[in-house]
Amino acid sequence: MSEIHRARSVGIGRAHAKAILLGEHAVVYGAPALALPVPQLTVTASAGWSSRSADSQSDLSYTMTGSPSRAMVTQASDGLRRLTEEFKARLGVTGRPHLDVILDGAIPHGRGLGSSAASSRAIAFALADLFGRELSEATAFELVQTAENMAHGRASGVDAMTVGALRPLLFQAGRTRELRLGCDGLFIVADSGELGSTKEAVELLRDGFRRRPGAQERFVGRATELTEGARQALADGRPEELGSRMTDYHSLMQAARLSTGLIDTLVDAALRAGSLGAKITGGGLGGCLIALAPPQRAREVTRRLHEAGAVQTWVVPLKGLDNHAA
């Protein structure tokens, strides 16, 4: 282990959740997407040296706190091993030290909040901290994408970018820029408690496109129109129009059979309670919704969402994400 300088006994890395405001699925086909960091939900990774012998079957031990399913741990472990291999290759780490990685996070899994991307980013920075390497944002993105492509198939890159972003982002064709915010208000993210599946949703949508000529063009065209309208409304300070675009995007996801009965019920509850707009967020077939509420209606919206079946809610104030981006 001559190459490895053990200046640290443990490395720490952190990341946060994300929510897609508009643009789910269409972003994979070149359409724009608006993504929101959710700093209220974080994950911390710690990486340290293990006392296990180097000739053990694997040079990596991985622990997730909480009560994750066996399938989830297996999938996450496969992505982590690939990420660790890529990290060593890219940053010139030689030798085969046995590592212990512990992941402690508050981001619920399988809800479209970027838990896998956030975990990968936290681990990449924990490894960089442990090995005393500088990790650029570009390299961090590529490492996270390596794990995301294993977990979800072809990943758009939205999650990998947003789980490290400080501001809301516009993402299109692999490029990102910060969004200009002219609106006030609160985004309320509500967890339905239903596990979603991005991979399954992607396959369902693709199958629908194959079976119905012109369906892909119609979906992507409508998604682009709504997302661009929402971006302009967000910048110009027109929250009612932003909310309307969000609700229309939910209808688009419904028509593609990517929503669920419970999430539709939650969207209706949010709208009846005074939200300006509400929609499913993320890949679909379960997961979370996101609603835009005027500050004076936020408490009532949250209450109604819980009554309608939400198991958790989080409030993301737009004011806290304000910036002067173009």
C-alpha positions as CSV (number, residue, x, y, z in Angstrom):
1,M,0.0,0.0,0.0
2,S,2.9,2.3,-0.7
3,E,0.9,4.5,-2.9
4,I,-1.8,5.2,-0.3
5,H,-1.0,8.0,2.1
6,R,-3.2,7.5,5.2
7,A,-3.3,11.1,6.2
8,R,-6.9,10.6,7.3
9,S,-8.5,7.7,9.1
10,V,-11.9,8.6,7.7
11,G,-13.2,10.6,4.8
12,I,-16.6,12.4,4.8
13,G,-18.8,13.4,1.9
14,R,-22.3,14.9,1.7
15,A,-25.0,15.6,-0.8
16,H,-28.7,16.4,-0.8
17,A,-32.0,15.4,-2.4
18,K,-33.5,16.9,-5.6
19,A,-37.0,17.3,-7.1
20,I,-37.9,17.7,-10.7
21,L,-40.1,20.7,-11.2
22,L,-41.0,19.9,-14.8
23,G,-39.4,17.9,-17.6
24,E,-39.5,14.3,-16.3
25,H,-38.8,11.7,-19.1
26,A,-38.8,14.3,-21.9
27,V,-35.3,15.4,-20.8
28,V,-33.9,12.1,-22.0
29,Y,-35.2,13.0,-25.5
30,G,-33.5,16.4,-25.5
31,A,-36.3,18.5,-23.9
32,P,-35.5,21.0,-21.1
33,A,-36.0,20.1,-17.4
34,L,-36.3,22.3,-14.3
35,A,-34.7,20.8,-11.2
36,L,-34.8,21.9,-7.6
37,P,-32.3,21.1,-4.9
38,V,-33.9,19.9,-1.7
39,P,-31.3,20.9,1.0
40,Q,-33.6,19.8,3.8
41,L,-32.9,16.1,2.9
42,T,-29.3,15.1,3.1
43,V,-27.1,12.1,3.0
44,T,-23.6,11.7,4.6
45,A,-21.1,9.0,3.6
46,S,-18.1,8.0,5.7
47,A,-15.3,6.0,4.2
48,G,-12.5,4.4,6.3
49,W,-9.9,1.7,6.4
50,S,-11.0,-1.8,7.3
51,S,-9.1,-4.2,9.5
52,R,-10.1,-7.0,7.1
53,S,-7.3,-8.8,5.2
54,A,-6.7,-7.7,1.6
55,D,-7.1,-11.2,0.3
56,S,-10.8,-11.3,1.4
57,Q,-13.3,-11.9,-1.4
58,S,-14.1,-8.2,-1.8
59,D,-12.1,-5.0,-1.0
60,L,-15.2,-3.1,0.0
61,S,-17.8,-3.3,2.8
62,Y,-20.9,-1.2,2.5
63,T,-23.5,-0.4,5.2
64,M,-26.7,1.6,4.8
65,T,-28.4,2.9,8.0
66,G,-32.1,2.4,8.5
67,S,-33.9,-0.7,7.2
68,P,-33.3,-0.9,3.5
69,S,-34.5,-4.0,1.6
70,R,-32.0,-6.7,0.6
71,A,-32.6,-5.9,-3.1
72,M,-31.9,-2.2,-2.5
73,V,-28.6,-2.9,-0.7
74,T,-27.6,-5.3,-3.5
75,Q,-28.3,-2.8,-6.2
76,A,-26.6,0.1,-4.3
77,S,-23.6,-2.1,-3.6
78,D,-23.1,-3.0,-7.3
79,G,-23.2,0.7,-8.2
80,L,-20.9,1.6,-5.4
81,R,-18.3,-1.0,-6.4
82,R,-18.4,0.3,-10.0
83,L,-18.1,3.9,-8.7
84,T,-15.1,3.0,-6.4
85,E,-13.3,1.2,-9.3
86,E,-13.8,4.3,-11.5
87,F,-12.7,6.6,-8.7
88,K,-9.4,4.7,-8.3
89,A,-8.8,4.6,-12.0
90,R,-9.5,8.3,-12.6
91,L,-7.6,9.6,-9.6
92,G,-4.6,7.3,-9.8
93,V,-5.2,5.3,-6.6
94,T,-3.3,2.0,-6.6
95,G,-3.3,-1.0,-4.3
96,R,-6.3,-2.8,-2.9
97,P,-7.0,-1.6,0.6
98,H,-10.1,-2.9,2.2
99,L,-12.6,0.0,2.7
100,D,-15.6,0.3,4.9
101,V,-18.3,2.7,3.6
102,I,-21.2,3.8,5.8
103,L,-24.1,5.7,4.3
104,D,-26.4,7.7,6.6
105,G,-29.2,9.6,5.0
106,A,-32.7,11.0,5.4
107,I,-33.6,10.7,1.7
108,P,-36.3,8.0,1.2
109,H,-35.4,5.5,-1.4
110,G,-37.4,4.9,-4.6
111,R,-39.3,8.2,-4.3
112,G,-37.9,10.2,-7.2
113,L,-35.9,12.4,-4.9
114,G,-32.4,11.4,-6.2
115,S,-31.4,9.1,-3.3
116,S,-29.1,7.0,-5.4
117,A,-27.4,10.0,-7.1
118,A,-27.0,11.7,-3.7
119,S,-25.6,8.6,-2.1
120,S,-23.1,8.2,-5.0
121,R,-22.0,11.8,-4.8
122,A,-21.5,11.6,-1.0
123,I,-19.5,8.5,-1.4
124,A,-17.3,9.9,-4.2
125,F,-16.4,12.9,-2.0
126,A,-15.9,10.7,1.0
127,L,-13.3,8.6,-1.0
128,A,-11.7,11.8,-2.2
129,D,-11.4,13.1,1.4
130,L,-10.0,9.7,2.6
131,F,-7.4,9.4,-0.1
132,G,-6.5,13.1,0.0
133,R,-7.5,13.8,-3.6
134,E,-9.1,16.9,-5.2
135,L,-12.4,16.0,-6.9
136,S,-13.6,18.4,-9.5
137,E,-17.3,18.9,-10.1
138,A,-16.9,17.4,-13.7
139,T,-15.3,14.3,-12.3
140,A,-17.8,14.0,-9.5
141,F,-20.6,14.2,-12.1
142,E,-19.1,11.5,-14.3
143,L,-18.6,9.2,-11.3
144,V,-22.2,9.6,-10.2
145,Q,-23.4,9.0,-13.7
146,T,-21.5,5.7,-13.8
147,A,-23.4,4.5,-10.8
148,E,-26.7,6.0,-12.0
149,N,-26.5,4.2,-15.4
150,M,-26.1,0.9,-13.5
151,A,-29.1,1.7,-11.3
152,H,-31.5,3.2,-13.9
153,G,-30.3,2.4,-17.3
154,R,-29.6,5.5,-19.4
155,A,-29.6,8.3,-16.9
156,S,-30.3,11.9,-18.1
157,G,-27.8,13.5,-15.8
158,V,-30.3,15.7,-14.0
159,D,-30.0,13.9,-10.7
160,A,-26.2,13.8,-10.8
161,M,-26.1,17.6,-11.3
162,T,-28.8,18.7,-8.9
163,V,-27.8,16.6,-5.8
164,G,-24.7,18.9,-5.6
165,A,-26.3,22.2,-6.8
166,L,-27.1,25.1,-4.6
167,R,-29.6,26.7,-6.9
168,P,-32.5,25.5,-9.1
169,L,-31.2,24.4,-12.5
170,L,-32.3,24.4,-16.1
171,F,-31.0,21.2,-17.7
172,Q,-31.0,20.4,-21.4
173,A,-28.9,18.2,-23.7
174,G,-26.3,17.7,-21.0
175,R,-25.9,21.4,-20.2
176,T,-27.0,23.2,-17.1
177,R,-27.5,26.8,-16.0
178,E,-29.0,28.3,-12.9
179,L,-32.6,29.5,-13.1
180,R,-33.6,33.1,-12.4
181,L,-36.2,33.3,-9.7
182,G,-38.7,36.1,-9.7
183,C,-41.3,34.3,-7.6
184,D,-42.0,33.9,-3.9
185,G,-43.8,30.9,-2.5
186,L,-43.2,27.5,-1.1
187,F,-42.7,24.2,-2.7
188,I,-44.2,21.3,-0.7
189,V,-42.8,17.9,-1.5
190,A,-45.1,15.0,-0.3
191,D,-44.1,11.4,-0.1
192,S,-46.9,9.0,-1.1
193,G,-45.2,6.1,0.6
194,E,-45.3,4.2,-2.7
195,L,-42.0,2.9,-4.2
196,G,-41.5,4.2,-7.7
197,S,-39.4,2.7,-10.4
198,T,-37.6,5.0,-12.9
199,K,-36.4,2.1,-14.9
200,E,-39.8,0.5,-15.2
201,A,-41.4,3.9,-16.0
202,V,-38.8,4.6,-18.8
203,E,-39.5,1.2,-20.3
204,L,-43.3,1.8,-20.1
205,L,-43.1,5.1,-21.8
206,R,-40.7,3.8,-24.5
207,D,-43.1,0.9,-25.2
208,G,-46.0,3.4,-25.6
209,F,-43.9,5.4,-28.1
210,R,-43.1,2.3,-30.1
211,R,-46.8,1.3,-30.3
212,R,-48.3,4.7,-31.1
213,P,-46.8,6.5,-34.1
214,G,-46.1,10.2,-33.3
215,A,-46.6,9.6,-29.5
216,Q,-43.0,10.5,-28.7
217,E,-43.1,13.7,-30.7
218,R,-46.3,14.8,-29.1
219,F,-45.1,14.0,-25.5
220,V,-41.8,15.7,-26.0
221,G,-43.3,18.7,-27.7
222,R,-45.9,19.3,-25.0
223,A,-43.4,18.7,-22.3
224,T,-41.1,21.3,-23.9
225,E,-43.9,23.8,-24.2
226,L,-44.9,23.4,-20.5
227,T,-41.4,23.5,-19.2
228,E,-40.4,26.6,-21.1
229,G,-43.6,28.3,-20.0
230,A,-42.8,27.4,-16.4
231,R,-39.2,28.7,-16.7
232,Q,-40.4,32.0,-18.0
233,A,-43.1,32.3,-15.3
234,L,-40.6,31.5,-12.6
235,A,-38.3,34.2,-13.9
236,D,-41.0,36.8,-14.4
237,G,-42.7,36.4,-11.0
238,R,-45.9,34.8,-12.2
239,P,-46.5,32.0,-9.6
240,E,-50.1,31.3,-10.8
241,E,-48.9,30.6,-14.3
242,L,-46.0,28.5,-12.9
243,G,-48.5,26.5,-10.9
244,S,-50.8,26.0,-13.9
245,R,-47.9,24.6,-16.0
246,M,-47.1,22.2,-13.2
247,T,-50.6,20.9,-13.0
248,D,-50.7,20.5,-16.8
249,Y,-47.5,18.5,-16.7
250,H,-49.2,16.2,-14.2
251,S,-51.9,15.6,-16.7
252,L,-49.3,14.7,-19.3
253,M,-47.7,12.2,-16.9
254,Q,-51.2,10.8,-16.2
255,A,-52.0,10.3,-19.8
256,A,-48.7,8.4,-20.2
257,R,-49.9,6.1,-17.3
258,L,-46.9,7.2,-15.1
259,S,-49.0,8.4,-12.2
260,T,-50.9,6.3,-9.6
261,G,-54.3,6.6,-8.0
262,L,-52.8,7.7,-4.7
263,I,-50.7,10.4,-6.2
264,D,-53.6,11.7,-8.2
265,T,-55.6,11.9,-5.0
266,L,-52.8,13.8,-3.3
267,V,-52.5,16.2,-6.3
268,D,-56.3,16.9,-6.0
269,A,-56.0,17.4,-2.2
270,A,-53.2,19.9,-2.7
271,L,-55.2,21.9,-5.3
272,R,-58.3,21.9,-3.2
273,A,-56.3,23.2,-0.3
274,G,-55.1,26.3,-2.2
275,S,-52.0,25.2,-4.1
276,L,-51.3,27.1,-7.3
277,G,-50.2,23.8,-8.9
278,A,-49.3,20.3,-8.1
279,K,-47.8,17.3,-10.0
280,I,-46.0,14.0,-9.6
281,T,-42.2,14.5,-9.5
282,G,-39.6,12.1,-10.7
283,G,-39.8,9.0,-12.8
284,G,-43.3,8.0,-11.7
285,L,-45.2,4.8,-10.9
286,G,-45.1,6.0,-7.2
287,G,-42.9,8.3,-5.3
288,C,-43.6,11.9,-4.5
289,L,-45.6,15.0,-5.7
290,I,-44.6,18.6,-5.6
291,A,-47.0,21.4,-5.0
292,L,-46.5,25.2,-5.2
293,A,-48.3,27.0,-2.3
294,P,-48.6,30.6,-1.4
295,P,-47.0,31.1,2.1
296,Q,-50.4,31.7,3.7
297,R,-51.8,28.4,2.4
298,A,-48.8,26.2,3.1
299,R,-50.0,24.9,6.5
300,E,-53.4,24.0,5.1
301,V,-51.9,22.3,2.1
302,T,-49.6,20.2,4.3
303,R,-52.5,19.2,6.5
304,R,-54.7,18.2,3.7
305,L,-51.9,16.2,2.1
306,H,-51.4,14.2,5.3
307,E,-55.1,13.6,5.5
308,A,-55.1,12.3,2.0
309,G,-52.4,9.8,2.6
310,A,-49.0,11.5,2.4
311,V,-46.6,9.8,4.8
312,Q,-44.1,12.7,4.9
313,T,-43.9,16.2,3.7
314,W,-41.1,18.8,3.3
315,V,-41.2,22.5,2.6
316,V,-38.7,24.1,0.3
317,P,-39.0,27.9,0.3
318,L,-38.2,29.6,-3.0
319,K,-36.8,32.5,-1.1
320,G,-34.0,30.4,0.3
321,L,-32.9,29.4,-3.2
322,D,-32.9,32.9,-4.6
323,N,-30.1,34.0,-6.8
324,H,-29.2,36.4,-9.6
325,A,-28.7,33.9,-12.4
326,A,-29.6,34.9,-15.9
